[in-house]
Amino acid sequence: MGRGFPELIRYWREDAGLSLSKAAAKAGITKAHLWELEDGRAVNPTIKTLAGLARAYGSSVTYLAHLAALGLPDQPTPKETT
């Protein structure tokens, strides 16, 4: 079963050794918004938010958009696997 978007972005943040504050600053979003995304309370992130998260975690907007929409895959890496 695939991981959901909230679990994956939390995993990537923790794997990078970033606090909520530092990860949010790198992504250009508020700490509260990142917490809401990781907790599953905020859904349908904007392209701007996805772009910031992609930048913060070394991923692509396209990959994060797919994850946000589909909640895939089991693979925990923030990199595209094409």
Backbone as JSON Lines, residues from 0, in Angstrom:
{"i":0,"aa":"M","n":[0.84,-1.19,0.0],"ca":[0.0,0.0,0.0],"c":[0.88,1.25,0.0]}
{"i":1,"aa":"G","n":[0.53,2.21,-0.8],"ca":[1.32,3.42,-0.89],"c":[1.16,4.32,0.32]}
{"i":2,"aa":"R","n":[2.16,5.14,0.53],"ca":[2.09,6.14,1.58],"c":[1.29,7.32,1.08]}
{"i":3,"aa":"G","n":[0.66,8.03,2.0],"ca":[-0.05,9.23,1.63],"c":[0.9,10.42,1.54]}
{"i":4,"aa":"F","n":[0.45,11.46,0.87],"ca":[1.25,12.67,0.72],"c":[1.7,13.24,2.07]}
{"i":5,"aa":"P","n":[0.81,13.34,3.08],"ca":[1.26,13.88,4.36],"c":[2.4,13.08,4.99]}
{"i":6,"aa":"E","n":[2.3,11.77,4.95],"ca":[3.34,10.93,5.54],"c":[4.66,11.07,4.8]}
{"i":7,"aa":"L","n":[4.58,11.17,3.48],"ca":[5.81,11.29,2.7],"c":[6.53,12.61,2.95]}
{"i":8,"aa":"I","n":[5.79,13.72,2.97],"ca":[6.5,14.98,3.18],"c":[7.04,15.08,4.6]}
{"i":9,"aa":"R","n":[6.36,14.46,5.56],"ca":[6.92,14.42,6.92],"c":[8.18,13.56,6.95]}
{"i":10,"aa":"Y","n":[8.13,12.41,6.28],"ca":[9.3,11.53,6.22],"c":[10.49,12.26,5.61]}
{"i":11,"aa":"W","n":[10.26,12.95,4.48],"ca":[11.35,13.65,3.81],"c":[11.94,14.73,4.7]}
{"i":12,"aa":"R","n":[11.08,15.45,5.42],"ca":[11.57,16.5,6.32],"c":[12.43,15.9,7.42]}
{"i":13,"aa":"E","n":[11.92,14.86,8.05],"ca":[12.66,14.22,9.14],"c":[13.95,13.58,8.63]}
{"i":14,"aa":"D","n":[13.89,12.97,7.44],"ca":[15.07,12.35,6.85],"c":[16.15,13.38,6.55]}
{"i":15,"aa":"A","n":[15.72,14.59,6.2],"ca":[16.66,15.68,5.92],"c":[17.16,16.34,7.21]}
{"i":16,"aa":"G","n":[16.61,15.92,8.35],"ca":[17.03,16.49,9.63],"c":[16.56,17.92,9.84]}
{"i":17,"aa":"L","n":[15.43,18.27,9.22],"ca":[14.93,19.64,9.32],"c":[13.78,19.73,10.33]}
{"i":18,"aa":"S","n":[13.78,20.81,11.09],"ca":[12.65,21.09,11.95],"c":[11.51,21.61,11.08]}
{"i":19,"aa":"L","n":[10.31,21.68,11.64],"ca":[9.2,22.27,10.9],"c":[9.53,23.69,10.47]}
{"i":20,"aa":"S","n":[10.11,24.46,11.39],"ca":[10.44,25.86,11.09],"c":[11.43,25.98,9.95]}
{"i":21,"aa":"K","n":[12.5,25.18,9.98],"ca":[13.52,25.27,8.94],"c":[12.99,24.78,7.59]}
{"i":22,"aa":"A","n":[12.23,23.7,7.6],"ca":[11.68,23.19,6.35],"c":[10.68,24.18,5.76]}
{"i":23,"aa":"A","n":[9.85,24.77,6.61],"ca":[8.88,25.76,6.13],"c":[9.58,26.97,5.53]}
{"i":24,"aa":"A","n":[10.63,27.42,6.18],"ca":[11.39,28.57,5.66],"c":[12.0,28.23,4.3]}
{"i":25,"aa":"K","n":[12.56,27.03,4.15],"ca":[13.13,26.62,2.86],"c":[12.06,26.54,1.78]}
{"i":26,"aa":"A","n":[10.86,26.14,2.18],"ca":[9.76,25.99,1.22],"c":[9.02,27.3,0.97]}
{"i":27,"aa":"G","n":[9.27,28.3,1.79],"ca":[8.58,29.57,1.62],"c":[7.14,29.56,2.08]}
{"i":28,"aa":"I","n":[6.84,28.69,3.05],"ca":[5.49,28.62,3.62],"c":[5.59,28.77,5.13]}
{"i":29,"aa":"T","n":[4.48,28.93,5.79],"ca":[4.51,29.07,7.24],"c":[4.68,27.71,7.9]}
{"i":30,"aa":"K","n":[5.2,27.74,9.1],"ca":[5.36,26.52,9.9],"c":[3.99,25.88,10.11]}
{"i":31,"aa":"A","n":[2.99,26.71,10.39],"ca":[1.63,26.2,10.62],"c":[1.09,25.48,9.39]}
{"i":32,"aa":"H","n":[1.34,26.05,8.22],"ca":[0.84,25.41,6.99],"c":[1.55,24.09,6.73]}
{"i":33,"aa":"L","n":[2.85,24.04,6.96],"ca":[3.57,22.78,6.78],"c":[3.04,21.74,7.74]}
{"i":34,"aa":"W","n":[2.79,22.13,8.98],"ca":[2.23,21.19,9.96],"c":[0.88,20.68,9.49]}
{"i":35,"aa":"E","n":[0.03,21.58,8.97],"ca":[-1.29,21.17,8.47],"c":[-1.16,20.2,7.29]}
{"i":36,"aa":"L","n":[-0.19,20.44,6.42],"ca":[0.04,19.52,5.29],"c":[0.49,18.16,5.79]}
{"i":37,"aa":"E","n":[1.44,18.15,6.71],"ca":[1.96,16.88,7.24],"c":[0.91,16.13,8.06]}
{"i":38,"aa":"D","n":[-0.01,16.85,8.66],"ca":[-1.05,16.24,9.48],"c":[-2.27,15.83,8.65]}
{"i":39,"aa":"G","n":[-2.29,16.21,7.38],"ca":[-3.41,15.87,6.52],"c":[-4.6,16.81,6.67]}
{"i":40,"aa":"R","n":[-4.43,17.89,7.41],"ca":[-5.52,18.84,7.61],"c":[-5.66,19.79,6.42]}
{"i":41,"aa":"A","n":[-4.57,20.09,5.77],"ca":[-4.59,20.94,4.57],"c":[-4.53,20.02,3.36]}
{"i":42,"aa":"V","n":[-5.47,20.14,2.48],"ca":[-5.51,19.3,1.28],"c":[-5.45,20.19,0.05]}
{"i":43,"aa":"N","n":[-5.12,19.61,-1.07],"ca":[-5.02,20.33,-2.34],"c":[-4.06,21.51,-2.26]}
{"i":44,"aa":"P","n":[-2.78,21.25,-1.99],"ca":[-1.81,22.35,-1.92],"c":[-1.71,23.07,-3.27]}
{"i":45,"aa":"T","n":[-1.44,24.34,-3.21],"ca":[-1.3,25.14,-4.43],"c":[0.0,24.77,-5.15]}
{"i":46,"aa":"I","n":[0.09,25.17,-6.41],"ca":[1.32,24.95,-7.17],"c":[2.48,25.68,-6.5]}
{"i":47,"aa":"K","n":[2.22,26.86,-5.97],"ca":[3.26,27.63,-5.28],"c":[3.79,26.84,-4.08]}
{"i":48,"aa":"T","n":[2.88,26.23,-3.31],"ca":[3.3,25.43,-2.16],"c":[4.07,24.21,-2.62]}
{"i":49,"aa":"L","n":[3.58,23.53,-3.66],"ca":[4.29,22.36,-4.18],"c":[5.67,22.73,-4.69]}
{"i":50,"aa":"A","n":[5.78,23.89,-5.34],"ca":[7.09,24.34,-5.84],"c":[8.05,24.58,-4.69]}
{"i":51,"aa":"G","n":[7.56,25.17,-3.61],"ca":[8.4,25.4,-2.44],"c":[8.84,24.1,-1.79]}
{"i":52,"aa":"L","n":[7.92,23.16,-1.66],"ca":[8.27,21.86,-1.08],"c":[9.26,21.12,-1.97]}
{"i":53,"aa":"A","n":[9.05,21.18,-3.27],"ca":[9.98,20.54,-4.21],"c":[11.37,21.12,-4.04]}
{"i":54,"aa":"R","n":[11.46,22.42,-3.95],"ca":[12.75,23.1,-3.76],"c":[13.38,22.67,-2.44]}
{"i":55,"aa":"A","n":[12.6,22.64,-1.39],"ca":[13.11,22.31,-0.06],"c":[13.61,20.86,0.03]}
{"i":56,"aa":"Y","n":[12.94,19.95,-0.69],"ca":[13.28,18.54,-0.57],"c":[13.99,17.96,-1.79]}
{"i":57,"aa":"G","n":[14.36,18.82,-2.74],"ca":[15.1,18.35,-3.91],"c":[14.29,17.47,-4.82]}
{"i":58,"aa":"S","n":[13.03,17.79,-4.99],"ca":[12.16,17.01,-5.85],"c":[11.68,17.88,-7.0]}
{"i":59,"aa":"S","n":[10.64,17.45,-7.69],"ca":[10.07,18.25,-8.77],"c":[8.6,18.54,-8.44]}
{"i":60,"aa":"V","n":[8.12,19.64,-8.99],"ca":[6.71,20.0,-8.79],"c":[5.81,18.91,-9.37]}
{"i":61,"aa":"T","n":[6.18,18.39,-10.52],"ca":[5.37,17.34,-11.16],"c":[5.22,16.13,-10.26]}
{"i":62,"aa":"Y","n":[6.33,15.68,-9.69],"ca":[6.3,14.51,-8.82],"c":[5.45,14.77,-7.58]}
{"i":63,"aa":"L","n":[5.62,15.93,-6.96],"ca":[4.83,16.25,-5.77],"c":[3.35,16.41,-6.1]}
{"i":64,"aa":"A","n":[3.05,16.95,-7.26],"ca":[1.65,17.08,-7.67],"c":[1.0,15.71,-7.82]}
{"i":65,"aa":"H","n":[1.74,14.77,-8.4],"ca":[1.21,13.4,-8.5],"c":[1.0,12.79,-7.12]}
{"i":66,"aa":"L","n":[1.96,12.99,-6.24],"ca":[1.81,12.46,-4.88],"c":[0.63,13.08,-4.16]}
{"i":67,"aa":"A","n":[0.47,14.39,-4.3],"ca":[-0.64,15.07,-3.64],"c":[-1.98,14.57,-4.17]}
{"i":68,"aa":"A","n":[-2.04,14.29,-5.46],"ca":[-3.29,13.84,-6.07],"c":[-3.57,12.36,-5.82]}
{"i":69,"aa":"L","n":[-2.5,11.54,-5.84],"ca":[-2.7,10.09,-5.8],"c":[-2.25,9.42,-4.5]}
{"i":70,"aa":"G","n":[-1.4,10.08,-3.73],"ca":[-0.91,9.47,-2.5],"c":[-0.05,8.24,-2.74]}
{"i":71,"aa":"L","n":[0.84,8.29,-3.72],"ca":[1.71,7.18,-4.06],"c":[3.15,7.57,-3.83]}
{"i":72,"aa":"P","n":[4.09,6.76,-3.94],"ca":[4.22,5.31,-3.86],"c":[4.79,4.92,-2.5]}
{"i":73,"aa":"D","n":[5.17,3.68,-2.34],"ca":[5.82,3.25,-1.1],"c":[7.23,3.83,-0.98]}
{"i":74,"aa":"Q","n":[7.84,4.1,-2.1],"ca":[9.21,4.61,-2.12],"c":[9.31,5.95,-1.41]}
{"i":75,"aa":"P","n":[10.15,6.08,-0.39],"ca":[10.19,7.3,0.4],"c":[11.03,8.44,-0.19]}
{"i":76,"aa":"T","n":[11.72,8.23,-1.3],"ca":[12.6,9.25,-1.84],"c":[11.81,10.38,-2.49]}
{"i":77,"aa":"P","n":[12.29,11.63,-2.34],"ca":[11.6,12.74,-2.98],"c":[11.96,12.91,-4.45]}
{"i":78,"aa":"K","n":[12.75,12.0,-4.99],"ca":[13.18,12.09,-6.38],"c":[12.19,11.39,-7.29]}
{"i":79,"aa":"E","n":[12.1,11.87,-8.52],"ca":[11.26,11.2,-9.51],"c":[11.87,9.85,-9.86]}
{"i":80,"aa":"T","n":[11.03,8.91,-10.18],"ca":[11.52,7.57,-10.53],"c":[11.01,7.19,-11.9]}
{"i":81,"aa":"T","n":[11.35,8.0,-12.89],"ca":[10.87,7.7,-14.25],"c":[11.89,6.9,-15.0]}
